[in-house]
Each structure stands twice: as C-alpha cells, then as structure tokens.
Amino acid sequence: MSDAMYAAASLYNDPRFFSKSEVRIRNNRKRRQRIVRRQFSMLLIAITIIIFLAVFFTSTLMSDAKSDTYEPEFKYFTTITVHSGDTLLSIADDYYSPDHYDNLKSYISEICNLNGIESADLLKAGENLIIPYFSKDYR
C-alpha cells in the first residue's frame, strides 16, 4: 500500500485497508528505516571520533622542542642617522636577518611601517630611522 493510500485509509479508519499483513509490512518498513538511520548515525559518530583522535594524536606527537644548541634571539630596535648616499636597501643589508624575515623586501616594509615612510626612495640625510634587529644577548 502506498503512503497516500495509507494516509487516506487512516483518515477514515476503514479496516478494509488495514489487513494484518499490510500492517506488519508497514511496521517492518518503519523498523528497518529506524535501524538504517541508527546505523548511519553511529557510523558518522565513529568517523568523527576517528578523525578527531587522528588529529589530536598527530598534533601532540609533533613537538616544537628545540635542540640543545638552540640559542634564542631577541628583537630589539635601534635608532640610526641617515647619511648622504645611504639608501634603505643599504641600511637594511646591515641589519637584515634571514632567519626572522621571509625576504629583504618584507624587512624593508617593516622599517617603512615603523618610520611612517611611504616610499623607500624618500630618505633624507640627517633623518633618524628606527631599525629592528635581532641579537642573542638579552638586555
């Protein structure tokens, strides 16, 4: 019996449409649907738990430990005076640390941001610049 016929029969409470076998078939279908839904839910929960555990154990096993010879470097700032003929590139070459910046351009960009410089070509002799640098000495 289709769902539409079953709905119509239940509306009128007509016993002709409700034979024992049809009721049993309908109940079995509902029971199987509940079982399939429950199994699907349990499968999703199990997969979620497995993924969570895999991510958790992977992240805990990966360590950020440093070697015994590791010496931390500290970031400091110094002020320098620009002399005639100095360029931002030549100044940056003296203080640049490739371990702490992706490239020289990103270091020059930080210097420009610290000093409010819009263009690296706008340096004037006698101007003071704040320059970041890294040192292993703790002060």
C-alpha positions as CSV (number, residue, x, y, z in Angstrom):
1,M,0.0,0.0,0.0
2,S,1.4,3.4,-0.9
3,D,1.8,6.2,1.7
4,A,-1.0,8.1,0.1
5,M,-3.4,5.2,0.3
6,Y,-2.3,4.5,3.9
7,A,-2.9,8.2,4.8
8,A,-6.4,8.1,3.2
9,A,-7.3,4.8,5.0
10,S,-6.1,6.1,8.4
11,L,-8.1,9.2,7.8
12,Y,-11.4,7.3,7.5
13,N,-10.4,4.5,9.9
14,D,-11.5,2.0,7.3
15,P,-10.5,-1.6,8.3
16,R,-10.6,-2.8,4.7
17,F,-7.3,-1.1,4.0
18,F,-5.6,-2.4,7.2
19,S,-5.1,-6.1,6.7
20,K,-2.7,-7.8,9.2
21,S,-0.1,-8.4,6.6
22,E,-0.2,-4.8,5.4
23,V,0.2,-3.5,9.0
24,R,3.1,-6.0,9.6
25,I,4.8,-4.9,6.3
26,R,4.4,-1.2,7.2
27,N,5.7,-1.7,10.7
28,N,8.7,-3.7,9.4
29,R,9.5,-1.0,6.9
30,K,9.4,1.6,9.7
31,R,11.6,-0.6,11.9
32,R,14.2,-1.1,9.1
33,Q,14.3,2.7,8.4
34,R,15.0,3.3,12.1
35,I,17.7,0.7,12.1
36,V,19.3,2.2,9.0
37,R,19.1,5.7,10.4
38,R,20.7,4.5,13.7
39,Q,23.5,2.7,11.9
40,F,24.2,5.7,9.7
41,S,24.3,7.9,12.8
42,M,26.7,5.6,14.6
43,L,28.9,5.4,11.5
44,L,29.1,9.2,11.4
45,I,29.9,9.4,15.1
46,A,32.6,6.7,14.7
47,I,34.2,8.5,11.7
48,T,34.1,11.8,13.6
49,I,35.8,10.3,16.7
50,I,38.4,8.6,14.5
51,I,39.2,11.9,12.7
52,F,39.3,13.8,16.0
53,L,41.7,11.2,17.6
54,A,43.9,11.2,14.5
55,V,44.2,15.0,14.5
56,F,44.7,15.0,18.3
57,F,47.5,12.4,18.3
58,T,49.2,13.9,15.3
59,S,49.3,17.3,16.8
60,T,50.5,16.0,20.2
61,L,53.3,13.9,18.7
62,M,54.6,16.8,16.7
63,S,56.9,18.7,19.1
64,D,58.2,22.3,19.0
65,A,61.2,21.3,21.0
66,K,64.4,23.0,20.2
67,S,67.8,21.3,20.0
68,D,70.3,21.5,22.9
69,T,72.4,24.0,21.0
70,Y,69.5,26.4,20.3
71,E,70.1,30.0,21.4
72,P,67.1,32.3,21.3
73,E,67.3,35.6,19.6
74,F,65.6,38.7,20.9
75,K,64.2,41.5,18.8
76,Y,65.5,45.0,19.6
77,F,65.2,48.4,18.0
78,T,67.9,50.9,17.4
79,T,68.0,54.5,16.0
80,I,70.3,55.4,13.2
81,T,71.0,58.6,11.4
82,V,70.8,58.6,7.6
83,H,74.0,59.9,5.9
84,S,74.2,61.2,2.4
85,G,74.3,58.4,-0.2
86,D,72.5,55.9,2.2
87,T,69.6,54.0,0.8
88,L,67.1,52.0,2.6
89,L,68.4,48.9,0.9
90,S,72.0,49.6,2.1
91,I,70.8,50.2,5.7
92,A,68.6,47.1,5.6
93,D,71.5,44.9,4.4
94,D,73.4,45.8,7.6
95,Y,70.6,44.7,10.0
96,Y,68.7,42.1,8.0
97,S,68.3,38.6,9.5
98,P,67.1,35.9,7.1
99,D,66.0,33.7,9.9
100,H,63.3,36.1,11.0
101,Y,62.0,37.5,7.7
102,D,60.8,35.9,4.5
103,N,62.9,38.2,2.4
104,L,64.6,41.6,2.4
105,K,61.5,43.2,0.9
106,S,59.5,42.3,4.0
107,Y,62.2,43.6,6.3
108,I,62.3,46.9,4.4
109,S,58.5,47.0,4.6
110,E,58.7,46.7,8.4
111,I,61.2,49.6,8.5
112,C,58.9,51.7,6.4
113,N,55.9,51.0,8.6
114,L,57.9,51.7,11.8
115,N,59.0,55.1,10.5
116,G,56.0,56.1,8.5
117,I,57.9,56.1,5.2
118,E,55.6,55.9,2.2
119,S,58.4,55.2,-0.3
120,A,61.9,53.8,0.2
121,D,63.3,56.5,-2.1
122,L,62.3,59.3,0.2
123,L,65.2,59.2,2.6
124,K,67.0,62.5,3.5
125,A,70.4,62.9,5.0
126,G,70.2,63.7,8.8
127,E,66.9,61.9,9.2
128,N,66.7,59.4,12.1
129,L,65.3,55.9,11.5
130,I,64.1,53.2,13.9
131,I,65.6,49.9,12.7
132,P,64.6,46.5,14.1
133,Y,67.4,43.9,14.7
134,F,67.9,40.6,16.4
135,S,70.5,39.6,18.9
136,K,71.3,36.6,21.1
137,D,72.2,38.9,24.0
138,Y,69.4,39.5,26.5
139,R,69.3,43.1,27.7
